[in-house]
Amino acid sequence: MALSSDTSKTMPPGARRAPPCTLVIFGAHGDLTKRLLMPALYNLVGNGLLDDGFRIIGVDRVDSTTAQWRDGLADMMQSFTRNPNAEFHPASINAQQWDWLAQRLEYVQADFSDADALRQLGAKLPGNAIFYLAIPSRFFATVVETLGTAGVVTQKEGVFRRVVIEKPFGSDLASAQELNRRVLSVLEESQVFRIDHFLGKETVQNILAMRFGNLIFEPLWRNEYVDHVEITAAETIGVEQRGAFYEPTGALRDMVPNHLFQLFAMVAMEPPNTFDAESVRNAKEQLFEAVTPIDPKDAVRGQYAAGTVEGKPMVGYRESPGVAPHSNTETYVALKLHVDNWRWAGVPFYLRTGKGLGGRRTEVVVQFRKPPMLMFRETETEELPPNRIILNIQPAQGLTVELGAKKPGPEMDLTNVQARFRYEDVFAKSPNVGYETLLYDCLMGDETLFQRADNIEAAWKAVDPVLQAWAKDTAGPELYEAGTTGPRGADELLHRDGRAWYPLDRA
Ligand code: BG6
């Protein structure tokens, strides 16, 4: 069935339809497929961006038929309409749009590491194919090697074969290097799409637009004017049912060398020559190479104990399913990064992320130095508040600038005011879950928003001394009560530099 004019007329201006392709999803019954990939594909159908020759083959070990898989996904899509907390929460599911996708679904029951099964699967793939590894990370290398043995990732003239690898990509520098080595013994770098879903967020992509699409920020974006930068990803959710994954992982591995480093790259990298994949990834690499490996003294870890989050009781991390009763896994981390380059020498970058905190906020705060003299010292104004630019990533989306302004009245009294840009005030609300751009870019062969092998390794290299020190340190993380702003050690990290975090618990 061709895309109806109804659905295709929403194609974004200037966009091109992706080439025909079979998307093979390993982990067809998994959470990621249901929660994010299917809604993203549905949204791409709605935008008319998928070709008539697009198909999806779901692969999993679970005993199931195509009809059962498809019906299960259809139910799931409907359930999102009733769940305001789902990443995808449309008012209704458009039947025509869903049918377009549903009739292109096929389920294959197979073991990912069975070369014969993958060979048979290969016979179903006449042309372009993308293999999406939505499976636990311990299978990544084996599955790629098996795809190689089965001969299904060999590209021919005019036919692409690509592999999408989810995070976590390695668990330290050595394992990331080993995984890259094994993957790149089968595939060309240009066939590998290492996902970091933060790069699918509009507000993250917008950081580059703000920085390089406007002249007013760039002259100030350097050590002459910037005092320090804070990058925060605070979550209210706890570990919930993910204890088995989280126990050997912890907040540092889960969030820092991937998501927070991507935010850091967007904020701190030099302007790339163009917006093509290699220029952008070269600019990131140049930045990451300038990061001094983190001194363990500049890293703080915490773990949430029982508390109350947003009015609801939360059990302590150690009481969660799949978690050891004396676990030393950190659910919070704060770090200081030094960047040894011309632009940023002397400007600390403070990174923090944690679960079970009092508020949900992902944001970047660029705090500027104070004016060189206090011109208003004879007046009511004793101390001028510093200027800040706050890049609101989520749930608030936009940009806030904090400025000093004169309070109306006879005295020269300055106060802090905010100038705000909010997405919701300017743009229509999008149903997108963030994977749309990533899937579309992969179909188009655009790797700009995907991580190159060297970028991944450079990020692990920066955090590796901390991982090693923590593995040896039996003292463990500082406990913090769930629903608060995190461990006291994180505040001390900044206090000892004469600074304080931009408050998490503000209105
Ligand atoms: C995932 C982590 O990669 O990112 C989770 O494994 C974390 O622990 C999540 O909650 C945060 O992503 P988002 O898009 O909800 O901010």
Boltz pocket constraint, residues with backbone or C-beta under 6 A from the ligand:
constraints:
  - pocket:
      binder: B
      contacts: [[A, 167], [A, 235], [A, 254], [A, 362]]
      max_distance: 6.0
